[in-house]
Amino acid sequence: MKLKVLIIEDEIYAQEHLIRQLQLVEPNITILDKLESVNSAVTWLKKNTADLIFMDIQLSDGISFSIFEEVKVTAPIIFTTAYDAYAIQAFKVNSIDYLLKPIDEDDLRHALEKFKTLSQSNLLLNIASLKAALVQPTNQYQERFVVHRGEKILSITIDQIAYFEGEDRYVYLVKKDGSRFIIDYILSDLIQILSPNIFYRLNRSFITSFDAIKGMTNLSKSRVKVELTPTPKREVIVSSENNQDFKKWLNS
């Protein structure tokens, strides 16, 4: 009997990575759908069900816990996140498993084995406890990133980073000296682990440090063009929707 799985994840790269890992660990599996937002998940779950759900905590339109306020979810859930602080706080009080991104094959295998052995009562979520733990303030922000260059392993500190750029299906860490490194993160999770005093997500493709901004120009319809250093190959535009929030960040 095939295991029917729903994936709720707003980054295409993370979706594809999880699917590849699932197919390696559990060949007898069917991916029912891949959803990217709270709204799409609520619509799907009102009409459908799954044997197991993999759910990112931070989705394109909000925290995934909002789903449970709109629809009753009976399927067991394995949460995925790149933010250790979320996992440590939110899942100590619950028996359901979680996976830290980038998802490791052995961790995924262990989570699936746990799912198969737990009784249905042990798979039920205490959503109130999870939500309360999630919103607890934390100051645990990432201070350095491990990257690879050939056979070499490097550790890059936050003060060396100019910005992060999402391009095609990869995310690059760009240093102030112009060097670029592919990292195993996605932008929506990166912004959760970076200090908001230092970094801001300008649009779908860029998270910048304050130090990397060398100039700004007002465009039509309240959009702002941001000049970064090192200079990226494409224009960086802050949309009118984010314009006011961006200016508040600059002034904080």
N, C-alpha and C positions, 0 to 999 in steps of 0.2 A: 504493500500500500504506500503510495507516494505521500510525502510530507508536503502539504500545501502552505506556502510561505508568502506573506505580504511584506514588502520593503517600503518603509516610509523614510525617505532620505532626500534632501534637497540638492545635493551635489552629485552630478553625473559620475565623476571619477570615483567617489565613494560607493555609489550604487554598483558600478561595474566591478570594483575591487571586491565588494562583499559577495556578489554573485559568483565570481571566479572562485573565491575561497569556499563558498557553499558547495559548488559543483565538485570541488576536490574532496571535501570532507564528507559530503552526503550526496552521492550521485542520484539516489532515489528521491529527488526533490522536484517540485513544480513551483515556479515563481508565478504567483497569481497576478501580481501587478507591482508597479514601482510608482510611488506617489511622492510629491515634493513639498506639500504644504498641509497645514492644519485643515483648511477648507476642503481640499480634495480628499483627505483621509476621512473626514466626517461624512462626506457624500458617499464614499465607497463603503464605509462600514455600516451605514444605514441600510444597505441593500445586500451586503455580502459578508462572508466570514472566512476565517483562515485557521489552520492548525496552529500556526505560530507567526508572530509579528516581530520583525526587526525594526526598531523605531529610533531615529535620531532625536536627541533632546531639543536641539535648536533647529527649527525649520524656517523656511523662507518667510513665513508670515507670523511667526511667534513660537512660543514654547509648546512642545508637543503635548504637554499635560492638559492643554486647553481642549484637546480632542475628547477627553473623558467628561468634560462638562457638557458636551453636545450630544454624545451618543454612548450607549452602554457597550463596552468592549468585553467580550467573554473569552477571547483568545489570549493565551499566555504571551507575554512580551519580553523580549530581550532588548534592552536599551543599548544604544551605541553613542559614544561621545569621545571627544578629544580632550575634555577638561577633567583632569583627575579630581579636582576639588568637588565637582558635582557628584562624581561617582562615590567618593569616600563618604560624603555627607548623606547622600540620598539613598544609598543602597545598603548601608550597615543595618538599617532597620527593616529591611525587606529580604525575602528569600529568593526573589527573582534575580537572574543573572544580568550582567552588563558587560560590554566589551569596549575597551579603549582603542581609539583609532591611532594609527593605522591598524586594522584588525589582524591579529596574528592567527595563523592556521591552528596552532595547538589550543589557543584560547577559545576559538570558535568550536573546535571539536569538543572541548570540555563543557562548553555551554550547552551544546546540543545533547550531550550525554546526560547532563543534569536535567534538562527539559524532559527527556524520555523516562527518567527514573522518579521524578517528583510526582506526587499525587496531585489531582486537580485542585484540592483545597490549598496546597502549598504554592500553587502557581498564581493564586489570586493576589492582586496588587492592593496595597494600602495607598491609594492615590493621595489622600490627604497628607499622609506622612511624607511621601515623596515630594509633593509640591512644597510643603513647609520647609523641608530640608534644602530644596533647590534654591529657594529665594533667600536663604541665609547669606549675609554679606561675607565676602572672602577677600583677602588681600594676597592670595597665593597666585601671583602672576608669573609667567614664564620669564626666566632671566637669561637663558642661553639655549641655543639649538645645535644639535649635532648634525653635521653634514658630511658628505663624502665627495672627494675629488680623486678619481682613480682608486688607488689602493689606500690613499690617505684618509684618515678620519679627523675632522676638524670640529672644534667647538667655538661657536660664534656668539658673542655676548650681545645683549640688546642694544648697547650703545654703539655697536658697529653696524647696525642694520639701518638702511635707508627706507626701504619699503618692501612689501610683498606683492607679487604680481601673478595673477591667474592668467594663463595663456594656453589656449587649446584645452587639453585635459591635465595640465600640470600646474603646480604652484611653485614659483621661484622666490627664494630669499635673495634680495639684492643688497649687497653691502654698500657702504658709503664710498668705497674705492671702485665700485663698478662691477665687481665680480658677482656672478650669479650661481645659485645652487638650487637644484630641484629638492624639495622637501616633501615628506609624506604627511602633509596636512592639507586641509581644504580651508578656504577663506572664512566660511561661516563659523568654523570651529576655532580658527586662529584668533579671531576678534574676541572670543570669549576668554582666551588665556593671555592676552596682551593687556598691559596696563592702559586704561582709557586716558590717562594723563599724558601718555606718550604717543599712542597710536590711534588712528581714526580710519574707518572704512569709507573711502571716497565714493566707490561705486562697486559694481559686481566684479571688477577686475583688480582693484588696487586697495591695499591697506598701507597707509603711509605713516612714518614717524613725523613728528613736528619738525625736527631738524632737516628733513629732506625737502621741505617746502621752500622754494626760493622765490616764488612769485605767484600772484593770483590776478585774474582778470574777469570782470563781470561780463557775461554774455547776455543774449536776449532771453526772455522768459525766466529771469532770475537764476539762470544757470551760472556756474563759476568754472572757469578754466584754471587748473592748477598746474604750475610748472614745478617739476620735481628734479632733484639732482641726486644721482646721475639721471640724465635725461632718457626717459623711455622712448620706444620707437613710435608709440601712438599717443594721441592726445588724451589727457585725463580731465574728464568733465564731472563735476558734481551736479547732480540733477536738481531741479527746482524743489522737489519733495524733500531733499536732504539739505538744501541751502541754509535754512535757518539753524538747523541742528549743527551743521558744520561751523557756522560762525560762532555759535555758542561755545563749541569746543575750542575754537581758536582763542576765545576770550576768557576761557576758564583758568 
